[in-house]
Amino acid sequence: MAIQFLTKDEKDKKKVVSASKLLFTGLDNAGKTTIIYGIQREFSKIAFLKPTRGAQRRIFEFMGREIAEWDLGGQISYRISYLKNPGKYFDDTEIAIYVIDIQNRVRLPEAISYLKDVVEQFKKLEIAPPIYIFLHKYDPALRRNALNEMKNLEVEIKEKVKRNVEYKQIFYYNTSIYDLPSIIKAMSEILLSLYSKSELIEKTIIEFGKKTYSDGIVLLDDNSLIIGSYYKDDETKNLLSASTPYFLTLNDSFVFTEVQPSRKEEDNHMVVQRFGRNFLFKQLSLKEGINPYYILMLKQDTHINKEDIACFSNLLKEILYS
């Protein structure tokens, strides 16, 4: 077999087109796989979820870019294996998500200790991906009934991480599978950091929102991730954020129980009244062979101008795939 040597330009080109590596790691039972299934809206799988065995990999697209998602099982035998072979599991990581079960206080020292081990492997490999720590299982019930206690615990964890883990780029999100918008927000903001054109998309959505007299707009991909948004005020932002999982699930199932949405074949959108407001949900097919995008609009009326939608779709297609 002939050995093929790549020129520097060819190596650089190969590096550019390769998938960006997104690493999920942490202790077993922290909720890593649950977060992934939640984003994919695979809720039936969560009920029968078993501990992740070894490293599970998935390739998906985000805004025209391939993402290689690595879900590292957190059982101690696997953790030892990863640390013994860091080049296989940790190298080339562009973004690391470290999940901590905030309800399991007994294992917090173990979680912080393993985080330190992961950081040491990054340093040995001479890489420095940003680390996003998800303080997971920060459930709505805890926010309601034990908010002060949870806030104190949150501060305590951050202080312990700061004392024990020497690393420049560590950021935090509070997440819960029972508060899916918290996961959608976190994952969307994290992945948008990889994309240089995100500001241009945001400006395009804002202009479209003003042109269509919308109170708010959210543009999503098929993985429940927010590509961009426009909000008239905080109330609109809260309404759209809370409603996003509802409409994606509604679109997946086509089971209309609470509402009777208008779904016309020719314009392929649904109109739903919730909280006394008009929500318009529409699928956008930007490119053949690519999963669709979705636009959720909050408006005073229920009108969608087809020419405005077509213009908006063409602009997005040009930004994402040109």
N, C-alpha and C positions, 0 to 999 in steps of 0.2 A: 504494500500500500504506500503510495507516494505521500510524503509529508507536505502539507500546504503551509507556507509561511505568509503571513499577512503583513502588508506594509503598514506604516503608522496611520496613514489616512484610512485604510480599510479597518484597522482596529478601532479607530475613533468612531467611524461610521457604525460599526457593529455595536459599540458601546451605547451610541445614541439610540439605536432602534431596539435595544434589549429592554425587557420589561423592568419596571421599577420594583424593587423588593420591599414589601411591607411585612414586617415581622410582628406576630402576636406571641407574647411570651408571658410567663408568670407561673405561679404554683398551680397544681391541679385543683379543680373545683372553684377556680377564681371566676369563671364565667366567660372565658375567651371565645369558645365555640358558640356559646349562646348569643354573644354579641354579633358574631358573623352570621348566624342563622336569622337573627332579628333583622339585620340589614337586608338580607335576602328574602324576608317575609316567609321563611320556612318554619312557621310556628308549630306545625304538627310534629316536626322533628325534635323540637326542644323538649317536648313531653317525654320522649323516649331516649333522650340523650345519654350516651355512655362516655366514660373518660376517653379523651383523644389518645390514640395510640401513635406514638412517635410524632413525626412531622407530616402534617397534611398540607398539600399545596393546591392552589387554585389560581388560574389566570382569568382576570376579568378586565374589561375596558372601562376607563374613566376619562371622559372628554377626549376620546381619540387616542388615548395612551394606554398601553398595556401595563397592568399592575399584577405582580406575582405575589400573591398573599400566602404567607407561611404561618400555619397555626401549629405551634410547638406544644405538644402534650406536656403537662406539668408534673407528672409523677416523678418521684425522686430518681428512679432508674433511668428515665429519659433525660432528666436534667444532667445527670452525671455524664451520659453519653454526649450531650451537646457540648459540655465544657471540655471533654476530651478531644472533640473534633470540631473546634470552632470555625475552621475554614469552610466546612460543609454547611453549617447551620446559620452562622452569624455573618459571614463575609458578604459584602455587597449590599448590606442592609441600608436602605435610604431613609426609612422611617421605622421606628420601633414603638410598639404599643405594649406597655407593661401593665397587666391587669392585676389589681389587688382587691380581694374580697374584704370590703370594709366592715362587714358584719362578723368576720371571723378574727376576733382580736387576738386569740391564742396564737395564731399563725403569722401575725404581723411581723415579729422579729425575723421569722424564717423568710417571709416575702421580701423584706428589705435586704437581708443577707444575700438572697439569690439575685436581686437587682444589682447589688454590688459585684457579684460574680459576672453577670452579663456585661456590665460596664467595663470590667477588666479585660474581657475578651475583645470588646470593641477597641480598646486601647492597644492590645497586642496586634490586632489586625490593622491598626492605623486607620480606623474609620471613626467618624463622629456623627452618626445620625441623630437627629433630634429624638428624644425619648418622651413619649406622651404617657403619663401614668393615669390610668382610669381607676378612680376610686369607685369600684363597681358595687352593685347591690345597694346603692344609695337610694333606697326605695321611697316612693311618695309617702308611704305610711310613716316612715322614719322622719321625714321632713315635717310631717304634721304633728307627730306625737313626741318626738325627741330631738327637735331641731337644735337646741343649745348643746345637747350631748354630742350630736353628730358633728356640729361645727368645731367643738373642742377636740374631738377625735381627728378631724381633718387637719387641724393645725398641728396636732401632736405628730401625725404621720409625716407631714411636710418637714417638720423640724428634725425628725429622726433621719429622714432621707438626706437632708442637707448636711447633718453631722457625719453620716456614715458613707455617703456616696459622693465622690468628687467628680462632678460632671457639669459642664456649662449649660447644655441645652436640655433642661427637664421642665416639662409643662404638665398641668393637671386638668382633668375633667371629672366631674361627678356624673356617673352614669347608672342607669337601671333599665333592665328589660321591661319593667312595668312603667317606664317612662321613655318609650321609644324615641320621642323627639330629642331626648338628651343624647342618645347614641347617634342619631342621624346628624345632629348639629356637630358633635365631636368629630365623627368620621369625615363629614363634608369639609369642615375647616382644615383638617389635617391633610386631606388629599388635594385640596385646592392649593396648598402651599407648594405642591410640585409643579403647578401649572402657571406659566408666565402670562397667559392671556386671560386669567381670571378677572382682572380689573376691567378689561375691554368688554367681556361678557356682562359684567355687572352694569356697566354704563349703558350697554345695549338694552338690557332689561329695564333699567330705570326710564330710558327714553320711550320704550314700548309701553310701560305702565302709564306714563303721563299722556301719551298719545291716545290710549284707549280709555282714559278716565277711570283707571283702576285704583282702588284703595291699596291693593297689594298684589304682588305676584311672586310665586316660587317656581323655579324651573328645576326639575328633578330628572335623574336618569333612572334606568331600570333596576338599579341596586339601591333605590331609596335615598340616594345621595343628592344633596342640594348643589346645583351648578351655579346658581346665582339667585338673587332675590331683590325685591323692592317693597318697602313698607311705607305707608303714609304716616303711621304713628305706631306707638308701642302696642296699643290695643289690637291693631291689625296684625302686627308681627306675632303676637301671642295666639290670636285666632288661627292664623295660617300654620304656625308651627304645630299647634295642637291637632290640626285637622289633616296634616299631610299623611300620616300613616293610615288614617281612616279612608282617604280617597284611593291610595295605592292598593289597599286591601280590597276595597269595593271594586276597583278595576280588575283585580286578579280574579275575584270570585264571580262577578256578575250576579251576585245574590243581593237584591235590593229589598231590605226588610224595613229599616227605619224610615226610608224615604222612597219616593217614586220619581227618580231622576228622568229627565228628558234625554234620550239617547237616540239621535237621528243618524241613520247610516251615512247620509250625504255630508254631514259636517263632523261626525265622529266626536262628539263631546257630550258631556253630561252637565246638567244644571241642578244644583241641590240647594235648598234653603236650610241653613243651620244657624242657630243663635240669632234668628231674625235677619240674616244677611244672605246675599246671593253668592254662592261659590260656583265657579265654572271650571271644569276639569277637562282637559283636552290632551289627546295623544299627538305627538309630533314625530313623524318618520322623516328624519333628515337625510338618511343615506341607505340605499339598498344593502341588505345583509348586516346592518348594524341595529342593535336593540333600540327601541324607540325611546324618546324623551317624553316628559309629561309637563304640562304647564297648569298650575293651579292659580286661579285669579279670584280676587274678592272685589265685587263691583256692586254699585247701586242698582244697575240694570242687568239684564240677562243677554245683552247683545254682544256678539263677536263678529267683527268685520273680517270676512274671509281674506280680503286683500291685505289687511294689516297683519293677519296671522302668516300669510304667505311671505310677506316681506320680512317679517321677524324670523321665520324659519330659514329663509335664504341667507340672512345675515349670520345666524348661528352656524349654518352649514359652512359658510365661508371661513368663519373664525376657527371652528373646530377641525375642519378637514382640509383646509387649503395648505 
